Amino acid sequence: MPQVWELVKEMTQPTRRRSPKSVEQVAHELRVSPVLLYKWGEPGDKHKFPAELAAPLFEAVDRDPLLIEFLCSEHGGVFVPFATHGMRTESIGAAIREFGEFVSEMGASLDDGEITAEELARIEREGAEAVVAIETIIMEARNRAINTRKRRNAS
């Protein structure tokens, strides 16, 4: 399991980060010096990354979820990014079918009692996609229920 300093380094160091922003730009958005940002990307207890900057760092590196995913995992959860737009009915059906296929394939992988590295990677990838699809469906159902209630109360 990576340490927070390793994730901060991956998210901010020019040779490793996934964001196109420079360390100076990220530091400016966090309102800290680039030197301090570099120190947070080093091992040791002297300069710990403050938890209250996790969300601003997420925004500053163009919503790269690496640190958020780590924090959720460390606390027994997962980070699920919701779709920012409404789902059409056919999208909901496709998500449900995709989840069924995932469960079927996962069952086949588990039946032989062994899971290869390739199977594990596929299960992790498709499992994460299934969780996002399910949570997106739930959020869409909530939004539709709220809109239905508003329409009925307005009439």
KAUR-V781564 format. One record per residue. N is the residue number from 1. RES is the residue in one letter. PHI is phi in radians with two decimals (NA if undefined). PSI is psi in whole degrees, -180 to 180 (999 if undefined). Layout:
BEGIN
n->N res->RES phi->PHI psi->PSI
n->N res->RES phi->PHI psi->PSI
END
This chain:
BEGIN
n->1 res->M phi->NA psi->129
n->2 res->P phi->-1.21 psi->161
n->3 res->Q phi->-1.65 psi->158
n->4 res->V phi->-1.00 psi->-42
n->5 res->W phi->-1.05 psi->-34
n->6 res->E phi->-1.18 psi->-37
n->7 res->L phi->-1.23 psi->-42
n->8 res->V phi->-1.06 psi->-42
n->9 res->K phi->-1.08 psi->-46
n->10 res->E phi->-1.09 psi->-35
n->11 res->M phi->-1.39 psi->-19
n->12 res->T phi->-2.14 psi->-23
n->13 res->Q phi->-1.29 psi->136
n->14 res->P phi->-0.95 psi->-35
n->15 res->T phi->-1.50 psi->-11
n->16 res->R phi->-2.11 psi->-22
n->17 res->R phi->-1.24 psi->158
n->18 res->R phi->-1.75 psi->-12
n->19 res->S phi->-1.49 psi->143
n->20 res->P phi->-1.34 psi->-6
n->21 res->K phi->-1.33 psi->149
n->22 res->S phi->-1.35 psi->164
n->23 res->V phi->-1.04 psi->-38
n->24 res->E phi->-1.10 psi->-41
n->25 res->Q phi->-1.15 psi->-45
n->26 res->V phi->-1.10 psi->-45
n->27 res->A phi->-1.04 psi->-43
n->28 res->H phi->-1.06 psi->-44
n->29 res->E phi->-1.14 psi->-31
n->30 res->L phi->-1.49 psi->-8
n->31 res->R phi->1.10 psi->42
n->32 res->V phi->-2.33 psi->168
n->33 res->S phi->-1.41 psi->151
n->34 res->P phi->-1.01 psi->-35
n->35 res->V phi->-1.04 psi->-45
n->36 res->L phi->-1.13 psi->-40
n->37 res->L phi->-1.06 psi->-42
n->38 res->Y phi->-1.11 psi->-40
n->39 res->K phi->-1.12 psi->-35
n->40 res->W phi->-1.15 psi->-20
n->41 res->G phi->-1.64 psi->19
n->42 res->E phi->-2.04 psi->152
n->43 res->P phi->-1.23 psi->158
n->44 res->G phi->2.06 psi->168
n->45 res->D phi->-1.70 psi->-6
n->46 res->K phi->-1.15 psi->-41
n->47 res->H phi->-2.21 psi->88
n->48 res->K phi->-1.52 psi->143
n->49 res->F phi->-1.25 psi->124
n->50 res->P phi->-1.27 psi->132
n->51 res->A phi->-1.02 psi->-33
n->52 res->E phi->-1.17 psi->-10
n->53 res->L phi->-1.71 psi->2
n->54 res->A phi->-1.05 psi->-49
n->55 res->A phi->-1.15 psi->-46
n->56 res->P phi->-1.07 psi->-36
n->57 res->L phi->-1.14 psi->-41
n->58 res->F phi->-0.96 psi->-46
n->59 res->E phi->-1.22 psi->-40
n->60 res->A phi->-1.16 psi->-29
n->61 res->V phi->-1.79 psi->37
n->62 res->D phi->1.02 psi->43
n->63 res->R phi->1.09 psi->32
n->64 res->D phi->-1.19 psi->117
n->65 res->P phi->-1.44 psi->9
n->66 res->L phi->-0.91 psi->-52
n->67 res->L phi->-1.20 psi->-42
n->68 res->I phi->-1.10 psi->-44
n->69 res->E phi->-1.04 psi->-42
n->70 res->F phi->-1.09 psi->-48
n->71 res->L phi->-1.07 psi->-43
n->72 res->C phi->-1.10 psi->-45
n->73 res->S phi->-1.09 psi->-41
n->74 res->E phi->-1.07 psi->-24
n->75 res->H phi->-1.93 psi->23
n->76 res->G phi->1.34 psi->22
n->77 res->G phi->-2.26 psi->-171
n->78 res->V phi->-2.37 psi->152
n->79 res->F phi->-1.61 psi->124
n->80 res->V phi->-2.10 psi->106
n->81 res->P phi->-1.35 psi->126
n->82 res->F phi->-1.47 psi->151
n->83 res->A phi->-1.13 psi->142
n->84 res->T phi->-1.59 psi->1
n->85 res->H phi->-2.28 psi->159
n->86 res->G phi->-1.17 psi->150
n->87 res->M phi->-1.64 psi->142
n->88 res->R phi->-1.45 psi->159
n->89 res->T phi->-0.97 psi->-41
n->90 res->E phi->-1.17 psi->-30
n->91 res->S phi->-1.18 psi->-39
n->92 res->I phi->-1.12 psi->-46
n->93 res->G phi->-1.06 psi->-41
n->94 res->A phi->-1.13 psi->-41
n->95 res->A phi->-1.12 psi->-41
n->96 res->I phi->-1.14 psi->-43
n->97 res->R phi->-1.10 psi->-42
n->98 res->E phi->-1.06 psi->-41
n->99 res->F phi->-1.12 psi->-42
n->100 res->G phi->-1.06 psi->-42
n->101 res->E phi->-1.12 psi->-40
n->102 res->F phi->-1.06 psi->-48
n->103 res->V phi->-1.08 psi->-41
n->104 res->S phi->-1.10 psi->-47
n->105 res->E phi->-1.15 psi->-38
n->106 res->M phi->-1.13 psi->-41
n->107 res->G phi->-1.05 psi->-42
n->108 res->A phi->-1.11 psi->-40
n->109 res->S phi->-1.15 psi->-35
n->110 res->L phi->-1.40 psi->-24
n->111 res->D phi->-1.02 psi->-38
n->112 res->D phi->-1.43 psi->-3
n->113 res->G phi->1.42 psi->-2
n->114 res->E phi->-2.27 psi->145
n->115 res->I phi->-2.23 psi->121
n->116 res->T phi->-1.37 psi->168
n->117 res->A phi->-1.06 psi->-38
n->118 res->E phi->-1.16 psi->-43
n->119 res->E phi->-1.12 psi->-42
n->120 res->L phi->-1.08 psi->-45
n->121 res->A phi->-1.05 psi->-43
n->122 res->R phi->-1.15 psi->-43
n->123 res->I phi->-1.08 psi->-44
n->124 res->E phi->-1.11 psi->-45
n->125 res->R phi->-1.14 psi->-51
n->126 res->E phi->-1.24 psi->-31
n->127 res->G phi->-1.12 psi->-43
n->128 res->A phi->-1.10 psi->-41
n->129 res->E phi->-1.12 psi->-38
n->130 res->A phi->-1.15 psi->-42
n->131 res->V phi->-1.08 psi->-44
n->132 res->V phi->-1.07 psi->-44
n->133 res->A phi->-1.09 psi->-45
n->134 res->I phi->-1.11 psi->-47
n->135 res->E phi->-1.12 psi->-36
n->136 res->T phi->-1.15 psi->-40
n->137 res->I phi->-1.09 psi->-45
n->138 res->I phi->-1.08 psi->-45
n->139 res->M phi->-1.10 psi->-41
n->140 res->E phi->-1.13 psi->-41
n->141 res->A phi->-1.08 psi->-43
n->142 res->R phi->-1.06 psi->-46
n->143 res->N phi->-1.07 psi->-41
n->144 res->R phi->-1.17 psi->-38
n->145 res->A phi->-1.13 psi->-41
n->146 res->I phi->-1.11 psi->-45
n->147 res->N phi->-1.13 psi->-38
n->148 res->T phi->-1.10 psi->-46
n->149 res->R phi->-1.07 psi->-42
n->150 res->K phi->-1.10 psi->-43
n->151 res->R phi->-1.12 psi->-42
n->152 res->R phi->-1.19 psi->-37
n->153 res->N phi->-1.26 psi->-28
n->154 res->A phi->-1.31 psi->-23
n->155 res->S phi->-1.56 psi->999
END
